[in-house]
Structures are given as C-alpha cells and as structure tokens.
C-alpha cells in the first residue's frame, strides 16, 4: 500500500483506494467479494465528502494501529458497515441505525451466527454517540478508530472539517455552526478516547477541538470561556 498512515488516505487516488479496500475485504471475507464491492460503491457515493472510501480506509488503518486483545474480526466487519448508509438529510432511521440493519441483513444472508450479527450491529450503533459502556474493548476500539481523525495534524483536521461542511452544504451557515458546537463541546469535555493505545492521541485531539471550538464561538458571536484555546489562521 502507498501509505500506512491513517491520515494519509486522502492522498490516495481512487484506484489506489479501491485496490487497498479490495485487498482488505478479500483478507476479511473472501467468500463474498460482491458484498465488499457493494460496500465500496456505497462509500463512493458522490454526495460524500468526508464519509467516503478514504474515511473507511482511515478507520480500518486506525483499528490496526490501536488494536490490543479485541476480537478484531468483528470490529473490522463493523468498521466496513459503520457508515455504509449515509443519507443527507437522514431518512426515517438514523444513518447508523440503517447501517446496523444493513449489516444484519447482508451478513445474515451470508450465514453468520446470530451472536455475531448482534455484535456487529451493536458496534455500528455505538458510532452514533461514541458513548461506550464499561468493559467493552471492541466498542472502545471501533469508536476510537472512528474518532482518530480528531488527532490528525492540524492541516488534515481542517480538511476534515471543510469536507464535513461540504456534506452539509444545504444547511445554513449559522445552523451548521451551532450544530457543530453542540456536538463538539461535550466531546471536548469527555475522555474522547477510551482504548489503551489511543491515549497518546488525546493531546493532539484536544488541541484541534479547542481550536475549532474557539473558531465556532467566534463566528457565532459567543463569549469565549476563560480557558478557551485561541484560534489561528487555519480556523
């Protein structure tokens, strides 16, 4: 593969992304190549700007980098399905719920046991809030891999923020900024990462979140808390 850097996936060409994802799917579930291709097509939908093939590969690489003693097979399957449905605006179901149900349907057809179907769909649903309960190493690993972009180098983090804004281009600016603030403030006040190997990501994530939060409050005309991180030219 051209890079093992989870934050370098956006530099890959579409052909490189397709080839690496095909290789990884073949190593995971070689008996169902069409299912793998179907999932890749979903992540290649034109309305996606961040939640795309590069994001999928970034999550898979982050799972590898952060893995400890977890059941990696089911975590990797959940990673493949976690954003398989990404409708904007969402329909009757949240995207995570629709993705979880898709995993049950497709893996059920493939003959997976109910216990595994339940675990994969549960892991996918966790990526709605990334609120993992106690003694859930698989849930911690998948959620940390999904959130690993928060610890990216500042220029990559800013590209991620810009890509998310493009996905929500139909949302008015002030509404988007307020919604983003509502999501990020509690996240910044949380542990962010739970798994052991992800602890080293916290300083970079807190710096990026602090910078973006400062920018959001500034653009919304809100008062900055005393401990706010002052934004810079990238914000």
DAKA-V362401 format. One record per residue. N is the residue number from 0. RES is the residue in three letters. PHI is phi in degrees with one decimal (none if undefined). NEAR is the number of other C-alpha atoms within 8 Angstrom. Layout:
((N;RES;PHI;NEAR) (N;RES;PHI;NEAR))
//
This chain:
((0;UNK;none;5) (1;UNK;-61.3;5) (2;UNK;-151.9;6) (3;UNK;-105.1;7) (4;UNK;-83.8;7) (5;UNK;-56.3;10) (6;UNK;-88.5;9) (7;UNK;-99.7;9) (8;UNK;-66.3;13) (9;UNK;-69.8;8) (10;UNK;-83.4;5) (11;UNK;-80.2;11) (12;UNK;-74.7;7) (13;UNK;-54.6;6) (14;UNK;-65.3;7) (15;UNK;-66.7;10) (16;UNK;-62.2;13) (17;UNK;-60.3;10) (18;UNK;-65.9;8) (19;UNK;-69.1;9) (20;UNK;-66.7;10) (21;UNK;-62.5;10) (22;UNK;-63.4;8) (23;UNK;-69.1;8) (24;UNK;-64.8;11) (25;UNK;-61.9;10) (26;UNK;-73.8;7) (27;UNK;-90.9;9) (28;UNK;-145.3;8) (29;UNK;-64.8;8) (30;UNK;-74.9;5) (31;UNK;-127.2;8) (32;UNK;-62.3;10) (33;UNK;-68.2;6) (34;UNK;-63.5;8) (35;UNK;-60.7;10) (36;UNK;-64.9;9) (37;UNK;-63.8;8) (38;UNK;-66.7;11) (39;UNK;-61.5;11) (40;UNK;-61.8;8) (41;UNK;-62.0;9) (42;UNK;-70.2;13) (43;UNK;-94.3;9) (44;UNK;-57.2;8) (45;UNK;-66.0;5) (46;UNK;-78.9;5) (47;UNK;-81.5;11) (48;UNK;-119.1;10) (49;UNK;-115.1;10) (50;UNK;-80.8;11) (51;UNK;-120.8;11) (52;UNK;-63.0;11) (53;UNK;-63.8;12) (54;UNK;-65.5;11) (55;UNK;-56.3;12) (56;UNK;-64.9;12) (57;UNK;-60.8;11) (58;UNK;-66.2;14) (59;UNK;-62.0;12) (60;UNK;-66.6;11) (61;UNK;-68.1;12) (62;UNK;-57.6;13) (63;UNK;-59.9;7) (64;UNK;-69.2;6) (65;UNK;-98.8;12) (66;UNK;-64.4;10) (67;UNK;-123.7;6) (68;UNK;-104.8;4) (69;UNK;-72.6;9) (70;UNK;-78.1;7) (71;UNK;-68.4;8) (72;UNK;-59.3;7) (73;UNK;-73.3;10) (74;UNK;-63.2;16) (75;UNK;-65.2;11) (76;UNK;-61.4;10) (77;UNK;-63.1;14) (78;UNK;-60.6;13) (79;UNK;-62.2;11) (80;UNK;-94.0;13) (81;UNK;-64.3;13) (82;UNK;-122.9;12) (83;UNK;-61.9;10) (84;UNK;-104.2;10) (85;UNK;-143.0;9) (86;UNK;-96.6;7) (87;UNK;-130.5;7) (88;UNK;-72.3;4) (89;UNK;-63.0;9) (90;UNK;-95.3;8) (91;UNK;-62.5;4) (92;UNK;-103.4;7) (93;UNK;-64.2;8) (94;UNK;-60.8;12) (95;UNK;-66.8;13) (96;UNK;-65.8;10) (97;UNK;-64.0;10) (98;UNK;-67.0;15) (99;UNK;-62.5;15) (100;UNK;-66.7;9) (101;UNK;-62.3;9) (102;UNK;-62.8;14) (103;UNK;-63.8;12) (104;UNK;-65.0;8) (105;UNK;-72.8;9) (106;UNK;-74.4;10) (107;UNK;-64.1;12) (108;UNK;-62.4;7) (109;UNK;-80.8;7) (110;UNK;93.0;6) (111;UNK;-67.5;9) (112;UNK;-68.0;7) (113;UNK;-58.3;7) (114;UNK;-60.0;6) (115;UNK;-71.7;9) (116;UNK;-60.5;13) (117;UNK;-64.0;9) (118;UNK;-67.5;9) (119;UNK;-62.8;15) (120;UNK;-66.1;14) (121;UNK;-63.1;9) (122;UNK;-63.4;13) (123;UNK;-60.7;16) (124;UNK;-64.0;11) (125;UNK;-60.9;12) (126;UNK;-74.1;13) (127;UNK;-66.9;7) (128;UNK;-118.4;5) (129;UNK;58.9;7) (130;UNK;-94.8;6) (131;UNK;-98.6;9) (132;UNK;-78.2;5) (133;UNK;-71.0;4) (134;UNK;54.0;4) (135;UNK;-134.9;8) (136;UNK;-62.8;8) (137;UNK;-67.1;11) (138;UNK;-64.0;11) (139;UNK;-60.7;12) (140;UNK;-64.0;15) (141;UNK;-64.7;15) (142;UNK;-65.1;13) (143;UNK;-65.4;13) (144;UNK;-65.9;12) (145;UNK;-67.9;10) (146;UNK;-92.8;9) (147;UNK;-59.6;11) (148;UNK;-58.8;9) (149;UNK;-63.4;10) (150;UNK;-101.1;13) (151;UNK;-68.3;12) (152;UNK;-53.2;7) (153;UNK;-51.1;8) (154;UNK;-68.2;8) (155;UNK;-73.6;9) (156;UNK;-61.0;13) (157;UNK;-65.3;10) (158;UNK;-65.7;8) (159;UNK;-62.1;10) (160;UNK;-60.9;8) (161;UNK;-64.2;8) (162;UNK;-67.8;10) (163;UNK;-62.9;10) (164;UNK;-62.6;9) (165;UNK;-63.1;8) (166;UNK;-64.2;11) (167;UNK;-104.9;9) (168;UNK;-59.2;7) (169;UNK;-77.0;4) (170;UNK;-87.6;7) (171;UNK;-56.0;7) (172;UNK;-56.0;6) (173;UNK;-63.6;7) (174;UNK;-65.2;8) (175;UNK;-63.9;11) (176;UNK;-61.8;10) (177;UNK;-65.8;10) (178;UNK;-66.5;8) (179;UNK;-63.8;9) (180;UNK;-61.5;11) (181;UNK;-64.5;8) (182;UNK;-79.0;8) (183;UNK;-80.2;10) (184;UNK;-59.5;9) (185;UNK;-66.9;8) (186;UNK;-64.6;9) (187;UNK;-65.6;11) (188;UNK;-85.7;7) (189;UNK;-96.1;6) (190;UNK;-71.0;7) (191;UNK;68.2;10) (192;UNK;-114.5;12) (193;UNK;-115.5;10) (194;UNK;-72.3;11) (195;UNK;-58.1;7) (196;UNK;-75.9;8) (197;UNK;-89.3;11) (198;UNK;-61.6;9) (199;UNK;-68.9;6) (200;UNK;-83.3;10) (201;UNK;-60.4;11) (202;UNK;-57.6;8) (203;UNK;-65.5;11) (204;UNK;-64.7;11) (205;UNK;-65.6;10) (206;UNK;-65.5;9) (207;UNK;-64.0;12) (208;UNK;-64.3;11) (209;UNK;-61.4;13) (210;UNK;-65.3;13) (211;UNK;-69.6;10) (212;UNK;-62.2;11) (213;UNK;-59.1;13) (214;UNK;-63.4;10) (215;UNK;-62.0;12) (216;UNK;-63.7;12) (217;UNK;-62.7;10) (218;UNK;-71.5;7) (219;UNK;-89.3;9) (220;UNK;72.6;6) (221;UNK;-96.4;7) (222;UNK;-70.5;6) (223;UNK;-87.2;8) (224;UNK;-65.9;5) (225;UNK;-60.8;4) (226;UNK;-97.4;4) (227;UNK;-65.5;8) (228;UNK;-82.4;8) (229;UNK;-69.0;7) (230;UNK;-69.1;11) (231;UNK;-124.8;6) (232;UNK;-66.4;4) (233;UNK;-82.8;7) (234;UNK;-73.5;8))
//
